[in-house]
């Protein structure tokens, strides 16, 4: 609470503890750990490096305690618990609202928190235990993740029609090296995929700009600064208007396999299992009714 509020007074009010008692508890904690956790100044308090480290462990401990409660709540008939679900920025607009609505109707005992982030952050937060579930790209069951296939999507080239681009609807991958690209950094799986395809095609793409922000990438592409590679879910009607065009990529075809993933170390409570099933059900419905643009059910070889 002190880390969130940035001060003792507001934290004391939140946790219903007198401020002197809260200060004494922190002093005892610092003495026990042999480390200063807070820097005190006129504007309040900030975490020291030791404080940041302690907070990370404390949040994981609290999440583990909640998981224990969820495990025991599974012994009851009602499905309930707290679930933090991470989704990539390219997908959250498509899936988040229908999933929350479905969860609200079917599992009122589940408190669902949706977290939107770039893929690199999702993998980091899965490893740190900050996420219970996440939509992950190109993962299979392993010692690290449990995964259930959700949707397969092709990746497309987006940008302005120009002298650099022939008047075609399909682009061979090797021809992409002539274009200035705007994309995410290589900490994110989408960029790692693009680099891997380029290596297999024995060509080097011209990465003109790197931005770890989908909105900013789309703005620059819309302004004609360069080109990018994204799934069709990223193409909103207001973005792909008269200016921004979409090209299919071939030789090879670029395909993104999205799964619902959980850490292999995390206890799969009934709530997590049911939320995984519900996510697949909601996504399947969106694909079947045409609301998920160019998405398709996972290929047979990708099924578990």
N, C-alpha and C positions, 0 to 999 in steps of 0.2 A: 504493500500500500504506500509506503514511503517513497519507493522508486517511482510508482505511477504518479503520485501527487506532487513529488518534488519538495515536500516539507513535512514537518512533524504534526502541525496543527490540523491540516486537512486530512492527513492519514489517521490521526487519532480519532477524528470525527467519523471516518469511514468504518473503522474497525471497532468503534465504541469502547475505546480504552483512553484513560486520562493521559494527557500529553507527558507529564512527568514519568508516569509508569512506562510509557512507550520508549522514552529516552533511556530509562534505566535498563529496559530489556535489550535495546540495541547496544548499550555500553557493556552489558554482560556478555552478549553474543560476540562482540569484538574482542573482549578479553579472553573468551573461551577459544576463539579461532586464532588469536594472536595476530590479528590483521585489522587495519582500519577499513571499514566498509563504506563510510560516507564522508564526503567533504562538506563541512558546514560553512556557509557564507551568508551574507546579508539577504540574499534573495531566496534562501532556503537551503536545500541540500542536493548534492549530486553524487552519483555512485563513483567510487574509486575503481581501479582495475580489479582489485580484490572483490569489491562489491558487485561488479558486473559478473564476475566468475561465480560468486555465491548465488546471485539471483538466478543464473542459468540452472544451477543444480537445484535450487529451491523450487523453481517452476516445474522441473521434471519430477521432483518428489511429489509435489502437489498433484500433478497429472497422474502419477502412479497410484496415489491414494484414491483419486477419483475412479481409476480403472478397477481398483479393488471393489469399490462400491458398486460399479457397474456389473462386475462378475457376480456378486451376491444378489444384485437386483434381478439377474437373469434367472434366478431360481423361482422368482415369482412369475405369474402368468403375463403381466404387463411388460412390454418391451420399453425400457427406459434407460436413460443415460445421457451424458454429454459427449458430443462428437464434433471435433474440429476437422473440417474437410477442405483440403487445398485444391484449387482449380487453376489451370493456366489462363492467362488473360485472353487467349484466343477462343477459349471454350466457355468461360463463365457466363457471358451474355446469352449463350445458347441454352445452358443447362441449369443454372443456379435457381432461377425463379420457379420453373416447373418442378424441380426436385424439392425445393422448400415447400411448395404447395402440396405436393404428394405426401411428403413426410408429415406435414401438419395434419392432413386428413387421416392418414393411416396410423401414425405413431405419435400421438399427442404427448407421450411420455419422453420422447427424445428431444433434447435441446440441441439443435443443429447450428453450428457456426461455420459459415463459408468464408474462406480466405482466398483472395485473388492475388496471384503473383506470377512472375516469370518462372519457367521450368527449373532453372538452376536453383532458385530459392526453395522451390517445393522439395527437391531432393535433399537439400541441406536440412530443411525443417523436418523431413521424415526421419533422417538419420539422428537428429537431436531429440526426437520424441515430441516435438511441438505439434505434429499433425497426427491424427488417428487414421485418416484416409486421404488419398490424393489421386488425382487423375495424372497418370504418368505415361510418358511416351516410350514405346518400344521396349517394354520390360516383360520378362517371363517369370514364372515361379522360380525361386532360387533360395539360397541361404539368407539372402538380404531382404527380398520382397515376396509377399503373397500377392498374386494379381489375378484379376478376372477381366478378360477382353471386353471392351465396351463398344468401340467404333473404329472403322478404318476410313482414312481420308487421303486423297491425293493432295500433294502440295502444288501450288500454282505460282507462276511468275506474275507480279503486279507492277504496273507502271504506265507511263504515257506512251502512246503511239508516237514514234519519232523516226528520224533517219537511221537510227541505230537498230531499229526493229523492223524486219520485213512484214509485209501485210499478210500475215498468216495467223492461224488460231492455235498452232502447235509449235513449240520450241524444242529442239534437241538440246540436251544438257550441254554438250560441248560448245554450242553457240552462245551460251550465257556469258562466256568469258569476255565477250566484247562490251558488256554492259557495266556501268558503275552501280555497285550494290550498296544498299543501306540495310544493315542487319544487326542482330543482337551479337554480343560478345561470345567468345567460345566457352564461357562458363555455362551456357545454356544448351540443352540437348538439340534444339532446332538448328543452331549454328554448327554443332558437332556433326549432325547429319549432313548438312550442306557441305562441310569440309570433307567428309568421308566420301560423298558422291563425287566431289571434284577430284579427289585422289584416285578413285576408281576409273574415272573418265580421263585421267592424266591431263587435266587442265587446271589452270590457276584462275580463280575468279578475282575480279577487281573489286575488293572491299573498300569502297570510298569512305564510308562512315559506319561507326558502330555506336548503337544506342540501346541501352537496356530498358527501353520503353516502347511498347507497341504503339501507343497513341502518337508519340513523336515520330516514329518511323513512318506511320501512315500519313501524317501531316506532310513530311518531306517528300514522300512518294507522290502524294496528291499535288504538291507544288511543282512536280517535275524535276526534282533534284536527282533522283536516281530510281532504282528498281529494288524490289524485295521478293522473297519467297515465303509464302504463308499458306495455311489451309484455307479453304473457302469460307469457313466460319468467321474469319477475320474481315470478310468483305461485306461491310454494311452498305445498304442501298445509297445512303448519302455520300459514302466515300467512292464507291464504284459507280459514278454517274457518267457524264459525257467524257470526262478526262481520263480516269483510271481504267485501264483495260486488264483483263485476266487472260493468261495464256496457259494452256496445259503443257507440262514438261514431259518429254519422252526420251527414250534411249539414254539412260533408263527412266522409267516412270518412278517418281518420288512418292512414296507412300508412308503415311504416319499411322502407326498402330497405337491407339489410346486405350489404356486399361485402368480399372479401379485398383489401386495398390494400397497395401498396408505393410508396415515393417514386419518382418518375420519374427521379430522379438516381441511384438505386441500381442497380448492376449486378445483373441478374436471373440469378443463377447457376442451375445445374441443381437445386441443393438448394432454392432458393427457389421455382422453378417447380414442382418435384415436391411441395413442401409446400403450395403453393396448390391444386394439383389434389387432393391428399389431403384438404385441409380441405373442399373442395366435395363430395368423395365421402362423407366422414363425415357432413357436414350433411345431404346428400341421403338417406342411410340413416336418419338420425334422423327426418327428416320422413316418409319412407315408412312406417316402422314405428310412427309415432305417438308417438315419444319427444320430439319437439319440439312442445310444445303450440301448436296453431293456426298453426304455421309452414307456409309453402308455398313451392314452387319459384318462383324469380323469374319474373315475368310475361314473356311473349314479347317485349314492347317493351323490356324491361330487359336482354335477353340481348345478349352481344357475340359 
